[in-house]
């Protein structure tokens, strides 16, 4: 981010010089008038002409040049502000259901998956210092993006998620959760207390070689929190199972009847899993006063030359 400052703010006092010039010009023109009235001329009607307008333009240029030169004495500087984030961060793996039922439209014109994709991207934008990845699951699980700080890459992976509404697929919740946990366990350089899974589903486990309970036990043994979010009515989602997974992993369970209710849920998760972030700002400045001084000299010289050669007034 570009930032500006004055290295010598007292230099702004030199702006009194062009201000004094303006006061003198006004006083000389309208208060202390010079010259004498000439019979037969003083009664002529005064009008506006190109030369009169040009004269005032030259005066404006001269004053503007003085202002710019006076301002340059305050030593204006510009710099680029950079922010360095120092934190341990959290490793987050989003585990998203992409079975056929996620194409149900229960939030205005958006399907559950479209609503979830939109809210996930907003959630990602709020996180700083974290690594976030994405695993999707239906009949099988798929790693869409490993835990990364490259959020642009992650959001593109989310945007590319498509579900065929005509294809009926089962829900391997246990396989999806186990896959997300496994991806977190492969990250060795962070503490286990700093690893969480956000499981989003609108169905019940009905396939897969790994049961949700088995995946939950792995999370419990390794200290990984699993926040669970169920979308839909009680008949559609195994709310008791999701609540049990969240409770036993020291996380929290959420229920959204429609994908439109996901935003406040992810806002709460964002608040619950905040880490202490230390930011260090540093800025490298460079002097730009010479630009104002050079511009002021050019403008004032232009005004003086035009005033002397083309728009000189007698009174």
N, C-alpha and C positions, 0 to 999 in steps of 0.2 A: 504494500500500500504506500502510495506517495504521500509524504508529509512535508510541511513547510514550517520554518521558524525564522525569527529575527535574532541574529547573534549579537546585535547591538541595538536594542530597542530605543535607547536614548537618541539614536540617530534620527528618529522620527521628528525630533524637535526642529530639524532643518526644514521640515515642511512648512514651518512658520514663514520662511523666506518667500516662497511663491504666494502664500496667503497674504503677506504684507504687500506684495506687488499688486495683487488683485484689489486690495483695499485702496492703494494709492491711485490706481487707474480709475476706480469708481469715483473716488473723491475728486480727482482732477477733472473727470468728465462731467460730473453732475453737481458738484458742490463748489469747487474752486475753479470756475470757468475762466479761461484766459482769452485775450483778444478783445476787439472793439466791434460794436455794431456799425455797419456801413449803410448809409441811406440808400434805399432802393434795392438792397440785397438782403438785409436782415429780415425783411417781411416776406421773403419768398417762402413758399411752402416746402418743408423738408420732406423728402421721400427716401425710398430704399432703392439702392442700385447694386449691381454686381460688384462694383469697387468698394462700396460700403460694407457689403457682406464679406468680401474677401479680406478687408481690413480686420474685421472682428475674428475671422478664421485664423489669420496670422497671429493675432494676440492670443487666441486660444492655444495655438501650437506652441508659442513661446512659453506660456504658463505651464502647459502640459509637460514640455521638455524639462522645465525647472523642477516640477513635481517628481518626475521620474528620477532625475539626478539626485534630488534631495532624499528620495526614498532609498536609493542605492546605498546611501551612507549608513542605513540601519543594518547593513550586511544581511540581506535575505539569503536563506539557504534552503535547498531542497534535499530530500533523502528518501530512501526506501526503507520502510519499517518492516522488519522481519520478526516472526514469532517462533520461538523454539519451545516445543512442548516436552516437558520432562515428567514422565509418569510410568508406572509399571503397567498400567492398562489392564484390560480384561480380554480374554479370548472368548469370543461368542460364536457359537455355531447355530445358525437358524436351520431348523428341521421342518420343512414345509410339505404338507400333504398336497399331492397333485393328482389325486384320483379323480375319476369322472364326476363325482358329486360336487367337486369344487367349481364346476361350471354353472351351478344353479344360480340364477339371478334373484337375489333377495335384498338387494340394496339399490333402489332406483333401477337404472339400466345396467349396473355393473354386476358382473358375476362375482362369486366369492373369491376366486383366484385373482381377478383384476383388482378388487378392493384390497386384498392382502398384499399384492405387489406394490400398490401405491403407498400403503401405510408402512411397509418394510423400508422402502426407499427414504421416506421421511425420517424414520427411526435411525437409519444409517447416517443420515446427514447430521444428526445431533451428537453422534459419538465422536469423541476426540481421544486419541492415544490408544484406542482399542484395535484388535484384529478381529475381523468378522468374516465368517465363511458361510456357505450355503449348501445344505444337503436336501434333496427332494426325495419323496418316496410315494409309491403307489403299490404295484405288485413287487417291485424291487426298489432299492435305493440308488441314488446317483449323486456323486459329488459334482455340484455345479461350479463351486468356487472354493478353494482352500482358504483358511483364515488368513486375511490380508489387510493391510492398511491402504491398499489401492481401492478406494471406495468407488471410483469410476468404473473399474473393472467389475466389481461386485454388482453394482447397479445394472450394468449391461447384462450380466448373467441373469439377474431377476427379470429384466425386460424381455429376455429371449424365451422365458417360460411360456409354453403353449400347451393347452390340453384339448384333445379331440373330444367334443361333447358326445359324439356318436359311439365312442369306444368305452365300453364298460370295463372298469378295472377294479381289482380288489385293493384292500388297504393293509399293507404290511407295516403296521405302526412300530412293532418291536424291532424289525430290521432297520427301519429309518432311524429310530432313536439310537440303536447300537452303532450304526454307521457314524452318526454325529459325535457320539461319545468317543469312538475310536479315533476320529480325526483330531479331537482335542487332546487325547492322550499322547498322540505323536508329537505334540508341541512340548518340548522338554524344558525350555528356558523360563517358563512362568510357573508360579505357585499353583497348586491344585485348587486353592481357594479362589483363584481368579479365573476359573473356567466355568462357563455356563452354557446350557442349551436352551433355546426357545423353541418349543414344539408346538406347531400350529396344525390342527386337524379338524375335519368336519365329519369324521366317520369313526367306525369301530374296527378294531383289529380283527381281520378275518382270514389272514393268510400269513405266510412267512415261516422260516425255520426258527427264528428267534422270537420268543414271546415278549410282550412289553414288560412283564414282571422280571424276566431275566435281564433285560437291558437296564431296568430300574436298579436291580441289585448291583450291576457293574458301576452305575453312577454313584450309588450309596457307598460302595467300597472305595471308590477313587475320589470321593469328595466333590463330585461335579454336581452343581445345581441344575435342575431341569424345570424351567418355567413352562407350564402347560396352558395352552389356549384352545378351548373347544368352541367351534363355530356351529350353530344350529340348535335345534330343539333336543330335549333329553332323549327322545326316541331315536335321533340320528347319531348322537355322540355318546360315548361311554364316559360320562362325566365323573362317575365314581373312580374309574381307573385313573383318569387324568388328575383328579384331586389327590389320589394316593401317591402317584409318582411325584407330584410337586411337594407334598407334605414330607415324604420320606427322604427327599433330597434337599430339605431345608430351603425350598423355593416357594413359589406361590402359584395357585391355580386361578385361571380366569375363564369366564364363560361369556361368549358373545353370541347373541341370538342371530345376528347378521354380521356380515363383514364390515358394515358401517360403524359397528361398535368397537372395532379393533383399535382405532386411533387413541382413545383414552387409556386403553389397556397398555399399549406400547409406551405411552407417555409415563405410566406408572412404573413399568419395568425400567425405563430409562432413569427414573428417579431412584429406584431401589438399588440399581447397580452402578452408582456413580463412584468413581475413584478420585482420589486427591490428585489434581493436576497442577503442576507448577509451570507457569509460563514465563519465559524470559524474553523480553523484547529488546531488540537492539536496532539502531538506525545509523547508517553511514550518511553523513551530510556532505554536500559540496556547495561552494559559494556560487550564487547566480546573480549577485549584485551588479557585476560588470554588464550583464545583459540590459538591466534597467538603465545604467549609466550611459551605455552606448546608444540605446534607443532614445534616451532623453536628449543627448547631444545632437543626434541626427534630426529629431523632430524640432528642436529649438533653432538649429541652423536653418532648416527649411522655412520656419516661420519668419526668422530675421531676413532671409534673402527675399522671400515673397513680399514682406512688408516694405523693404527698402526699394525694390525694383518695380513692383506692380501695384501695391495697394497703399501707398503713402498718403496720409491725410493731413490736411493743414489744420483742421480743428475738429 
